[in-house]
Amino acid sequence: MRTTLDIPERLISDLLKVLKLSKKNEAVRIAIDDFVRRKKRENLLNLKGGIDIEDMSKKIREAERDESHC
């Protein structure tokens, strides 16, 4: 999608340096993709404690141990 944005030159320049790129389109795409990924992760982490999930790892290990003895 073609979009016109007014981004400060200093910000674009810093972005290109940090990413070691020369193409603005690629740098902006990478920056937006990274931002969205981080926000999604942050939103998932904010759910911590909001959902009750029973830790079944001990029971699974015991069942696997029992199966290996058969």
mmCIF file of the N, C-alpha and C atoms, coordinates in Angstrom:
data_MODEL
# 
_entry.id   MODEL 
# 
loop_
_atom_site.group_PDB 
_atom_site.id 
_atom_site.type_symbol 
_atom_site.label_atom_id 
_atom_site.label_alt_id 
_atom_site.label_comp_id 
_atom_site.label_asym_id 
_atom_site.label_entity_id 
_atom_site.label_seq_id 
_atom_site.pdbx_PDB_ins_code 
_atom_site.Cartn_x 
_atom_site.Cartn_y 
_atom_site.Cartn_z 
_atom_site.occupancy 
_atom_site.B_iso_or_equiv 
_atom_site.pdbx_formal_charge 
_atom_site.auth_seq_id 
_atom_site.auth_comp_id 
_atom_site.auth_asym_id 
_atom_site.auth_atom_id 
_atom_site.pdbx_PDB_model_num 
ATOM 1   N N  . MET A 1 1  ? 0.847  -1.167  0.000  1.00 0.00 ? 1  MET A N  1 
ATOM 2   C CA . MET A 1 1  ? 0.000  0.000   0.000  1.00 0.00 ? 1  MET A CA 1 
ATOM 3   C C  . MET A 1 1  ? 0.898  1.237   0.000  1.00 0.00 ? 1  MET A C  1 
ATOM 4   N N  . ARG A 1 2  ? 0.639  2.110   -0.861 1.00 0.00 ? 2  ARG A N  1 
ATOM 5   C CA . ARG A 1 2  ? 1.412  3.342   -0.974 1.00 0.00 ? 2  ARG A CA 1 
ATOM 6   C C  . ARG A 1 2  ? 0.821  4.391   -0.028 1.00 0.00 ? 2  ARG A C  1 
ATOM 7   N N  . THR A 1 3  ? 1.688  4.981   0.800  1.00 0.00 ? 3  THR A N  1 
ATOM 8   C CA . THR A 1 3  ? 1.252  5.972   1.787  1.00 0.00 ? 3  THR A CA 1 
ATOM 9   C C  . THR A 1 3  ? 2.286  7.086   1.866  1.00 0.00 ? 3  THR A C  1 
ATOM 10  N N  . THR A 1 4  ? 1.825  8.291   2.014  1.00 0.00 ? 4  THR A N  1 
ATOM 11  C CA . THR A 1 4  ? 2.728  9.425   2.205  1.00 0.00 ? 4  THR A CA 1 
ATOM 12  C C  . THR A 1 4  ? 2.747  9.775   3.688  1.00 0.00 ? 4  THR A C  1 
ATOM 13  N N  . LEU A 1 5  ? 3.955  9.832   4.245  1.00 0.00 ? 5  LEU A N  1 
ATOM 14  C CA . LEU A 1 5  ? 4.116  10.129  5.665  1.00 0.00 ? 5  LEU A CA 1 
ATOM 15  C C  . LEU A 1 5  ? 5.088  11.284  5.841  1.00 0.00 ? 5  LEU A C  1 
ATOM 16  N N  . ASP A 1 6  ? 4.866  12.074  6.859  1.00 0.00 ? 6  ASP A N  1 
ATOM 17  C CA . ASP A 1 6  ? 5.778  13.166  7.195  1.00 0.00 ? 6  ASP A CA 1 
ATOM 18  C C  . ASP A 1 6  ? 6.563  12.735  8.435  1.00 0.00 ? 6  ASP A C  1 
ATOM 19  N N  . ILE A 1 7  ? 7.732  12.156  8.191  1.00 0.00 ? 7  ILE A N  1 
ATOM 20  C CA . ILE A 1 7  ? 8.571  11.644  9.282  1.00 0.00 ? 7  ILE A CA 1 
ATOM 21  C C  . ILE A 1 7  ? 9.803  12.540  9.363  1.00 0.00 ? 7  ILE A C  1 
ATOM 22  N N  . PRO A 1 8  ? 10.147 13.007  10.572 1.00 0.00 ? 8  PRO A N  1 
ATOM 23  C CA . PRO A 1 8  ? 11.328 13.868  10.712 1.00 0.00 ? 8  PRO A CA 1 
ATOM 24  C C  . PRO A 1 8  ? 12.585 13.196  10.132 1.00 0.00 ? 8  PRO A C  1 
ATOM 25  N N  . GLU A 1 9  ? 13.361 13.962  9.392  1.00 0.00 ? 9  GLU A N  1 
ATOM 26  C CA . GLU A 1 9  ? 14.558 13.442  8.726  1.00 0.00 ? 9  GLU A CA 1 
ATOM 27  C C  . GLU A 1 9  ? 15.527 12.812  9.731  1.00 0.00 ? 9  GLU A C  1 
ATOM 28  N N  . ARG A 1 10 ? 15.662 13.437  10.914 1.00 0.00 ? 10 ARG A N  1 
ATOM 29  C CA . ARG A 1 10 ? 16.567 12.898  11.936 1.00 0.00 ? 10 ARG A CA 1 
ATOM 30  C C  . ARG A 1 10 ? 16.148 11.487  12.344 1.00 0.00 ? 10 ARG A C  1 
ATOM 31  N N  . LEU A 1 11 ? 14.836 11.269  12.468 1.00 0.00 ? 11 LEU A N  1 
ATOM 32  C CA . LEU A 1 11 ? 14.325 9.961   12.870 1.00 0.00 ? 11 LEU A CA 1 
ATOM 33  C C  . LEU A 1 11 ? 14.605 8.915   11.795 1.00 0.00 ? 11 LEU A C  1 
ATOM 34  N N  . ILE A 1 12 ? 14.360 9.261   10.547 1.00 0.00 ? 12 ILE A N  1 
ATOM 35  C CA . ILE A 1 12 ? 14.645 8.335   9.447  1.00 0.00 ? 12 ILE A CA 1 
ATOM 36  C C  . ILE A 1 12 ? 16.139 8.055   9.366  1.00 0.00 ? 12 ILE A C  1 
ATOM 37  N N  . SER A 1 13 ? 16.929 9.092   9.525  1.00 0.00 ? 13 SER A N  1 
ATOM 38  C CA . SER A 1 13 ? 18.387 8.936   9.473  1.00 0.00 ? 13 SER A CA 1 
ATOM 39  C C  . SER A 1 13 ? 18.871 7.995   10.577 1.00 0.00 ? 13 SER A C  1 
ATOM 40  N N  . ASP A 1 14 ? 18.368 8.189   11.795 1.00 0.00 ? 14 ASP A N  1 
ATOM 41  C CA . ASP A 1 14 ? 18.732 7.303   12.911 1.00 0.00 ? 14 ASP A CA 1 
ATOM 42  C C  . ASP A 1 14 ? 18.291 5.864   12.630 1.00 0.00 ? 14 ASP A C  1 
ATOM 43  N N  . LEU A 1 15 ? 17.099 5.709   12.099 1.00 0.00 ? 15 LEU A N  1 
ATOM 44  C CA . LEU A 1 15 ? 16.578 4.377   11.793 1.00 0.00 ? 15 LEU A CA 1 
ATOM 45  C C  . LEU A 1 15 ? 17.461 3.669   10.778 1.00 0.00 ? 15 LEU A C  1 
ATOM 46  N N  . LEU A 1 16 ? 17.837 4.376   9.727  1.00 0.00 ? 16 LEU A N  1 
ATOM 47  C CA . LEU A 1 16 ? 18.694 3.783   8.704  1.00 0.00 ? 16 LEU A CA 1 
ATOM 48  C C  . LEU A 1 16 ? 20.049 3.382   9.287  1.00 0.00 ? 16 LEU A C  1 
ATOM 49  N N  . LYS A 1 17 ? 20.594 4.206   10.163 1.00 0.00 ? 17 LYS A N  1 
ATOM 50  C CA . LYS A 1 17 ? 21.886 3.889   10.787 1.00 0.00 ? 17 LYS A CA 1 
ATOM 51  C C  . LYS A 1 17 ? 21.776 2.663   11.693 1.00 0.00 ? 17 LYS A C  1 
ATOM 52  N N  . VAL A 1 18 ? 20.738 2.637   12.528 1.00 0.00 ? 18 VAL A N  1 
ATOM 53  C CA . VAL A 1 18 ? 20.557 1.532   13.475 1.00 0.00 ? 18 VAL A CA 1 
ATOM 54  C C  . VAL A 1 18 ? 20.377 0.206   12.735 1.00 0.00 ? 18 VAL A C  1 
ATOM 55  N N  . LEU A 1 19 ? 19.590 0.239   11.664 1.00 0.00 ? 19 LEU A N  1 
ATOM 56  C CA . LEU A 1 19 ? 19.316 -0.982  10.916 1.00 0.00 ? 19 LEU A CA 1 
ATOM 57  C C  . LEU A 1 19 ? 20.376 -1.276  9.852  1.00 0.00 ? 19 LEU A C  1 
ATOM 58  N N  . LYS A 1 20 ? 21.310 -0.346  9.668  1.00 0.00 ? 20 LYS A N  1 
ATOM 59  C CA . LYS A 1 20 ? 22.364 -0.488  8.657  1.00 0.00 ? 20 LYS A CA 1 
ATOM 60  C C  . LYS A 1 20 ? 21.762 -0.750  7.281  1.00 0.00 ? 20 LYS A C  1 
ATOM 61  N N  . LEU A 1 21 ? 20.798 0.108   6.931  1.00 0.00 ? 21 LEU A N  1 
ATOM 62  C CA . LEU A 1 21 ? 20.123 0.012   5.646  1.00 0.00 ? 21 LEU A CA 1 
ATOM 63  C C  . LEU A 1 21 ? 20.239 1.335   4.905  1.00 0.00 ? 21 LEU A C  1 
ATOM 64  N N  . SER A 1 22 ? 19.960 1.293   3.618  1.00 0.00 ? 22 SER A N  1 
ATOM 65  C CA . SER A 1 22 ? 19.965 2.530   2.827  1.00 0.00 ? 22 SER A CA 1 
ATOM 66  C C  . SER A 1 22 ? 18.584 2.856   2.276  1.00 0.00 ? 22 SER A C  1 
ATOM 67  N N  . LYS A 1 23 ? 17.685 1.890   2.282  1.00 0.00 ? 23 LYS A N  1 
ATOM 68  C CA . LYS A 1 23 ? 16.350 2.099   1.716  1.00 0.00 ? 23 LYS A CA 1 
ATOM 69  C C  . LYS A 1 23 ? 15.351 2.430   2.820  1.00 0.00 ? 23 LYS A C  1 
ATOM 70  N N  . LYS A 1 24 ? 14.722 3.584   2.694  1.00 0.00 ? 24 LYS A N  1 
ATOM 71  C CA . LYS A 1 24 ? 13.775 4.047   3.701  1.00 0.00 ? 24 LYS A CA 1 
ATOM 72  C C  . LYS A 1 24 ? 12.563 3.127   3.810  1.00 0.00 ? 24 LYS A C  1 
ATOM 73  N N  . ASN A 1 25 ? 12.040 2.679   2.671  1.00 0.00 ? 25 ASN A N  1 
ATOM 74  C CA . ASN A 1 25 ? 10.856 1.804   2.689  1.00 0.00 ? 25 ASN A CA 1 
ATOM 75  C C  . ASN A 1 25 ? 11.095 0.562   3.535  1.00 0.00 ? 25 ASN A C  1 
ATOM 76  N N  . GLU A 1 26 ? 12.227 -0.080  3.296  1.00 0.00 ? 26 GLU A N  1 
ATOM 77  C CA . GLU A 1 26 ? 12.545 -1.307  4.027  1.00 0.00 ? 26 GLU A CA 1 
ATOM 78  C C  . GLU A 1 26 ? 12.718 -1.018  5.518  1.00 0.00 ? 26 GLU A C  1 
ATOM 79  N N  . ALA A 1 27 ? 13.396 0.062   5.827  1.00 0.00 ? 27 ALA A N  1 
ATOM 80  C CA . ALA A 1 27 ? 13.635 0.417   7.228  1.00 0.00 ? 27 ALA A CA 1 
ATOM 81  C C  . ALA A 1 27 ? 12.326 0.700   7.962  1.00 0.00 ? 27 ALA A C  1 
ATOM 82  N N  . VAL A 1 28 ? 11.433 1.441   7.327  1.00 0.00 ? 28 VAL A N  1 
ATOM 83  C CA . VAL A 1 28 ? 10.145 1.761   7.955  1.00 0.00 ? 28 VAL A CA 1 
ATOM 84  C C  . VAL A 1 28 ? 9.321  0.494   8.127  1.00 0.00 ? 28 VAL A C  1 
ATOM 85  N N  . ARG A 1 29 ? 9.312  -0.376  7.119  1.00 0.00 ? 29 ARG A N  1 
ATOM 86  C CA . ARG A 1 29 ? 8.570  -1.631  7.226  1.00 0.00 ? 29 ARG A CA 1 
ATOM 87  C C  . ARG A 1 29 ? 9.089  -2.478  8.386  1.00 0.00 ? 29 ARG A C  1 
ATOM 88  N N  . ILE A 1 30 ? 10.406 -2.590  8.499  1.00 0.00 ? 30 ILE A N  1 
ATOM 89  C CA . ILE A 1 30 ? 11.012 -3.369  9.590  1.00 0.00 ? 30 ILE A CA 1 
ATOM 90  C C  . ILE A 1 30 ? 10.657 -2.757  10.943 1.00 0.00 ? 30 ILE A C  1 
ATOM 91  N N  . ALA A 1 31 ? 10.734 -1.433  11.043 1.00 0.00 ? 31 ALA A N  1 
ATOM 92  C CA . ALA A 1 31 ? 10.433 -0.757  12.309 1.00 0.00 ? 31 ALA A CA 1 
ATOM 93  C C  . ALA A 1 31 ? 8.978  -0.957  12.715 1.00 0.00 ? 31 ALA A C  1 
ATOM 94  N N  . ILE A 1 32 ? 8.072  -0.841  11.759 1.00 0.00 ? 32 ILE A N  1 
ATOM 95  C CA . ILE A 1 32 ? 6.650  -1.025  12.069 1.00 0.00 ? 32 ILE A CA 1 
ATOM 96  C C  . ILE A 1 32 ? 6.377  -2.471  12.454 1.00 0.00 ? 32 ILE A C  1 
ATOM 97  N N  . ASP A 1 33 ? 6.951  -3.408  11.719 1.00 0.00 ? 33 ASP A N  1 
ATOM 98  C CA . ASP A 1 33 ? 6.768  -4.831  12.017 1.00 0.00 ? 33 ASP A CA 1 
ATOM 99  C C  . ASP A 1 33 ? 7.275  -5.150  13.426 1.00 0.00 ? 33 ASP A C  1 
ATOM 100 N N  . ASP A 1 34 ? 8.440  -4.631  13.770 1.00 0.00 ? 34 ASP A N  1 
ATOM 101 C CA . ASP A 1 34 ? 9.012  -4.864  15.099 1.00 0.00 ? 34 ASP A CA 1 
ATOM 102 C C  . ASP A 1 34 ? 8.128  -4.251  16.185 1.00 0.00 ? 34 ASP A C  1 
ATOM 103 N N  . PHE A 1 35 ? 7.636  -3.045  15.955 1.00 0.00 ? 35 PHE A N  1 
ATOM 104 C CA . PHE A 1 35 ? 6.774  -2.376  16.927 1.00 0.00 ? 35 PHE A CA 1 
ATOM 105 C C  . PHE A 1 35 ? 5.500  -3.187  17.170 1.00 0.00 ? 35 PHE A C  1 
ATOM 106 N N  . VAL A 1 36 ? 4.870  -3.635  16.084 1.00 0.00 ? 36 VAL A N  1 
ATOM 107 C CA . VAL A 1 36 ? 3.623  -4.406  16.209 1.00 0.00 ? 36 VAL A CA 1 
ATOM 108 C C  . VAL A 1 36 ? 3.888  -5.711  16.959 1.00 0.00 ? 36 VAL A C  1 
ATOM 109 N N  . ARG A 1 37 ? 4.990  -6.394  16.640 1.00 0.00 ? 37 ARG A N  1 
ATOM 110 C CA . ARG A 1 37 ? 5.333  -7.648  17.322 1.00 0.00 ? 37 ARG A CA 1 
ATOM 111 C C  . ARG A 1 37 ? 5.531  -7.411  18.816 1.00 0.00 ? 37 ARG A C  1 
ATOM 112 N N  . ARG A 1 38 ? 6.236  -6.333  19.162 1.00 0.00 ? 38 ARG A N  1 
ATOM 113 C CA . ARG A 1 38 ? 6.477  -6.017  20.583 1.00 0.00 ? 38 ARG A CA 1 
ATOM 114 C C  . ARG A 1 38 ? 5.177  -5.699  21.319 1.00 0.00 ? 38 ARG A C  1 
ATOM 115 N N  . LYS A 1 39 ? 4.292  -4.935  20.680 1.00 0.00 ? 39 LYS A N  1 
ATOM 116 C CA . LYS A 1 39 ? 3.018  -4.586  21.318 1.00 0.00 ? 39 LYS A CA 1 
ATOM 117 C C  . LYS A 1 39 ? 2.151  -5.822  21.519 1.00 0.00 ? 39 LYS A C  1 
ATOM 118 N N  . LYS A 1 40 ? 2.133  -6.734  20.544 1.00 0.00 ? 40 LYS A N  1 
ATOM 119 C CA . LYS A 1 40 ? 1.367  -7.975  20.700 1.00 0.00 ? 40 LYS A CA 1 
ATOM 120 C C  . LYS A 1 40 ? 1.915  -8.789  21.863 1.00 0.00 ? 40 LYS A C  1 
ATOM 121 N N  . ARG A 1 41 ? 3.245  -8.867  21.962 1.00 0.00 ? 41 ARG A N  1 
ATOM 122 C CA . ARG A 1 41 ? 3.871  -9.604  23.069 1.00 0.00 ? 41 ARG A CA 1 
ATOM 123 C C  . ARG A 1 41 ? 3.529  -8.945  24.402 1.00 0.00 ? 41 ARG A C  1 
ATOM 124 N N  . GLU A 1 42 ? 3.612  -7.625  24.438 1.00 0.00 ? 42 GLU A N  1 
ATOM 125 C CA . GLU A 1 42 ? 3.267  -6.869  25.648 1.00 0.00 ? 42 GLU A CA 1 
ATOM 126 C C  . GLU A 1 42 ? 1.820  -7.133  26.060 1.00 0.00 ? 42 GLU A C  1 
ATOM 127 N N  . ASN A 1 43 ? 0.923  -7.147  25.097 1.00 0.00 ? 43 ASN A N  1 
ATOM 128 C CA . ASN A 1 43 ? -0.487 -7.405  25.390 1.00 0.00 ? 43 ASN A CA 1 
ATOM 129 C C  . ASN A 1 43 ? -0.683 -8.817  25.944 1.00 0.00 ? 43 ASN A C  1 
ATOM 130 N N  . LEU A 1 44 ? 0.044  -9.788  25.388 1.00 0.00 ? 44 LEU A N  1 
ATOM 131 C CA . LEU A 1 44 ? -0.045 -11.155 25.907 1.00 0.00 ? 44 LEU A CA 1 
ATOM 132 C C  . LEU A 1 44 ? 0.485  -11.234 27.338 1.00 0.00 ? 44 LEU A C  1 
ATOM 133 N N  . LEU A 1 45 ? 1.609  -10.557 27.583 1.00 0.00 ? 45 LEU A N  1 
ATOM 134 C CA . LEU A 1 45 ? 2.189  -10.578 28.933 1.00 0.00 ? 45 LEU A CA 1 
ATOM 135 C C  . LEU A 1 45 ? 1.269  -9.900  29.946 1.00 0.00 ? 45 LEU A C  1 
ATOM 136 N N  . ASN A 1 46 ? 0.498  -8.927  29.496 1.00 0.00 ? 46 ASN A N  1 
ATOM 137 C CA . ASN A 1 46 ? -0.449 -8.254  30.391 1.00 0.00 ? 46 ASN A CA 1 
ATOM 138 C C  . ASN A 1 46 ? -1.601 -9.164  30.785 1.00 0.00 ? 46 ASN A C  1 
ATOM 139 N N  . LEU A 1 47 ? -1.804 -10.246 30.049 1.00 0.00 ? 47 LEU A N  1 
ATOM 140 C CA . LEU A 1 47 ? -2.854 -11.210 30.395 1.00 0.00 ? 47 LEU A CA 1 
ATOM 141 C C  . LEU A 1 47 ? -2.421 -12.118 31.549 1.00 0.00 ? 47 LEU A C  1 
ATOM 142 N N  . LYS A 1 48 ? -1.116 -12.100 31.872 1.00 0.00 ? 48 LYS A N  1 
ATOM 143 C CA . LYS A 1 48 ? -0.581 -12.967 32.917 1.00 0.00 ? 48 LYS A CA 1 
ATOM 144 C C  . LYS A 1 48 ? -1.388 -12.812 34.198 1.00 0.00 ? 48 LYS A C  1 
ATOM 145 N N  . GLY A 1 49 ? -1.848 -13.924 34.705 1.00 0.00 ? 49 GLY A N  1 
ATOM 146 C CA . GLY A 1 49 ? -2.636 -13.920 35.928 1.00 0.00 ? 49 GLY A CA 1 
ATOM 147 C C  . GLY A 1 49 ? -4.121 -13.749 35.680 1.00 0.00 ? 49 GLY A C  1 
ATOM 148 N N  . GLY A 1 50 ? -4.484 -13.457 34.453 1.00 0.00 ? 50 GLY A N  1 
ATOM 149 C CA . GLY A 1 50 ? -5.890 -13.255 34.123 1.00 0.00 ? 50 GLY A CA 1 
ATOM 150 C C  . GLY A 1 50 ? -6.602 -14.536 33.745 1.00 0.00 ? 50 GLY A C  1 
ATOM 151 N N  . ILE A 1 51 ? -5.828 -15.574 33.491 1.00 0.00 ? 51 ILE A N  1 
ATOM 152 C CA . ILE A 1 51 ? -6.400 -16.858 33.091 1.00 0.00 ? 51 ILE A CA 1 
ATOM 153 C C  . ILE A 1 51 ? -5.842 -17.926 34.025 1.00 0.00 ? 51 ILE A C  1 
ATOM 154 N N  . ASP A 1 52 ? -6.714 -18.713 34.635 1.00 0.00 ? 52 ASP A N  1 
ATOM 155 C CA . ASP A 1 52 ? -6.259 -19.789 35.505 1.00 0.00 ? 52 ASP A CA 1 
ATOM 156 C C  . ASP A 1 52 ? -5.929 -21.018 34.668 1.00 0.00 ? 52 ASP A C  1 
ATOM 157 N N  . ILE A 1 53 ? -4.669 -21.425 34.725 1.00 0.00 ? 53 ILE A N  1 
ATOM 158 C CA . ILE A 1 53 ? -4.212 -22.609 34.000 1.00 0.00 ? 53 ILE A CA 1 
ATOM 159 C C  . ILE A 1 53 ? -3.488 -23.493 35.003 1.00 0.00 ? 53 ILE A C  1 
ATOM 160 N N  . GLU A 1 54 ? -3.918 -24.733 35.079 1.00 0.00 ? 54 GLU A N  1 
ATOM 161 C CA . GLU A 1 54 ? -3.304 -25.673 36.004 1.00 0.00 ? 54 GLU A CA 1 
ATOM 162 C C  . GLU A 1 54 ? -1.988 -26.168 35.420 1.00 0.00 ? 54 GLU A C  1 
ATOM 163 N N  . ASP A 1 55 ? -0.939 -26.175 36.238 1.00 0.00 ? 55 ASP A N  1 
ATOM 164 C CA . ASP A 1 55 ? 0.362  -26.690 35.812 1.00 0.00 ? 55 ASP A CA 1 
ATOM 165 C C  . ASP A 1 55 ? 0.312  -28.213 35.836 1.00 0.00 ? 55 ASP A C  1 
ATOM 166 N N  . MET A 1 56 ? 0.306  -28.807 34.656 1.00 0.00 ? 56 MET A N  1 
ATOM 167 C CA . MET A 1 56 ? 0.203  -30.257 34.521 1.00 0.00 ? 56 MET A CA 1 
ATOM 168 C C  . MET A 1 56 ? 1.560  -30.903 34.246 1.00 0.00 ? 56 MET A C  1 
ATOM 169 N N  . SER A 1 57 ? 2.640  -30.131 34.262 1.00 0.00 ? 57 SER A N  1 
ATOM 170 C CA . SER A 1 57 ? 3.945  -30.659 33.873 1.00 0.00 ? 57 SER A CA 1 
ATOM 171 C C  . SER A 1 57 ? 4.398  -31.819 34.760 1.00 0.00 ? 57 SER A C  1 
ATOM 172 N N  . LYS A 1 58 ? 4.148  -31.741 36.061 1.00 0.00 ? 58 LYS A N  1 
ATOM 173 C CA . LYS A 1 58 ? 4.568  -32.825 36.965 1.00 0.00 ? 58 LYS A CA 1 
ATOM 174 C C  . LYS A 1 58 ? 3.795  -34.102 36.643 1.00 0.00 ? 58 LYS A C  1 
ATOM 175 N N  . LYS A 1 59 ? 2.485  -33.985 36.418 1.00 0.00 ? 59 LYS A N  1 
ATOM 176 C CA . LYS A 1 59 ? 1.668  -35.158 36.089 1.00 0.00 ? 59 LYS A CA 1 
ATOM 177 C C  . LYS A 1 59 ? 2.087  -35.763 34.753 1.00 0.00 ? 59 LYS A C  1 
ATOM 178 N N  . ILE A 1 60 ? 2.428  -34.922 33.799 1.00 0.00 ? 60 ILE A N  1 
ATOM 179 C CA . ILE A 1 60 ? 2.860  -35.412 32.480 1.00 0.00 ? 60 ILE A CA 1 
ATOM 180 C C  . ILE A 1 60 ? 4.181  -36.156 32.601 1.00 0.00 ? 60 ILE A C  1 
ATOM 181 N N  . ARG A 1 61 ? 5.130  -35.595 33.361 1.00 0.00 ? 61 ARG A N  1 
ATOM 182 C CA . ARG A 1 61 ? 6.422  -36.280 33.552 1.00 0.00 ? 61 ARG A CA 1 
ATOM 183 C C  . ARG A 1 61 ? 6.220  -37.627 34.238 1.00 0.00 ? 61 ARG A C  1 
ATOM 184 N N  . GLU A 1 62 ? 5.340  -37.672 35.243 1.00 0.00 ? 62 GLU A N  1 
ATOM 185 C CA . GLU A 1 62 ? 5.074  -38.933 35.934 1.00 0.00 ? 62 GLU A CA 1 
ATOM 186 C C  . GLU A 1 62 ? 4.447  -39.956 34.989 1.00 0.00 ? 62 GLU A C  1 
ATOM 187 N N  . ALA A 1 63 ? 3.514  -39.531 34.161 1.00 0.00 ? 63 ALA A N  1 
ATOM 188 C CA . ALA A 1 63 ? 2.871  -40.434 33.202 1.00 0.00 ? 63 ALA A CA 1 
ATOM 189 C C  . ALA A 1 63 ? 3.878  -40.933 32.181 1.00 0.00 ? 63 ALA A C  1 
ATOM 190 N N  . GLU A 1 64 ? 4.763  -40.059 31.719 1.00 0.00 ? 64 GLU A N  1 
ATOM 191 C CA . GLU A 1 64 ? 5.798  -40.467 30.760 1.00 0.00 ? 64 GLU A CA 1 
ATOM 192 C C  . GLU A 1 64 ? 6.752  -41.461 31.413 1.00 0.00 ? 64 GLU A C  1 
ATOM 193 N N  . ARG A 1 65 ? 7.094  -41.238 32.668 1.00 0.00 ? 65 ARG A N  1 
ATOM 194 C CA . ARG A 1 65 ? 7.996  -42.137 33.382 1.00 0.00 ? 65 ARG A CA 1 
ATOM 195 C C  . ARG A 1 65 ? 7.329  -43.508 33.536 1.00 0.00 ? 65 ARG A C  1 
ATOM 196 N N  . ASP A 1 66 ? 6.048  -43.513 33.876 1.00 0.00 ? 66 ASP A N  1 
ATOM 197 C CA . ASP A 1 66 ? 5.319  -44.768 34.014 1.00 0.00 ? 66 ASP A CA 1 
ATOM 198 C C  . ASP A 1 66 ? 5.248  -45.525 32.693 1.00 0.00 ? 66 ASP A C  1 
ATOM 199 N N  . GLU A 1 67 ? 5.044  -44.813 31.588 1.00 0.00 ? 67 GLU A N  1 
ATOM 200 C CA . GLU A 1 67 ? 4.977  -45.453 30.273 1.00 0.00 ? 67 GLU A CA 1 
ATOM 201 C C  . GLU A 1 67 ? 6.308  -46.050 29.871 1.00 0.00 ? 67 GLU A C  1 
ATOM 202 N N  . SER A 1 68 ? 7.406  -45.406 30.242 1.00 0.00 ? 68 SER A N  1 
ATOM 203 C CA . SER A 1 68 ? 8.724  -45.903 29.838 1.00 0.00 ? 68 SER A CA 1 
ATOM 204 C C  . SER A 1 68 ? 9.115  -47.163 30.597 1.00 0.00 ? 68 SER A C  1 
ATOM 205 N N  . HIS A 1 69 ? 8.471  -47.419 31.738 1.00 0.00 ? 69 HIS A N  1 
ATOM 206 C CA . HIS A 1 69 ? 8.764  -48.623 32.508 1.00 0.00 ? 69 HIS A CA 1 
ATOM 207 C C  . HIS A 1 69 ? 7.993  -49.834 32.014 1.00 0.00 ? 69 HIS A C  1 
ATOM 208 N N  . CYS A 1 70 ? 7.050  -49.661 31.129 1.00 0.00 ? 70 CYS A N  1 
ATOM 209 C CA . CYS A 1 70 ? 6.237  -50.769 30.606 1.00 0.00 ? 70 CYS A CA 1 
ATOM 210 C C  . CYS A 1 70 ? 6.932  -51.526 29.530 1.00 0.00 ? 70 CYS A C  1 
# 
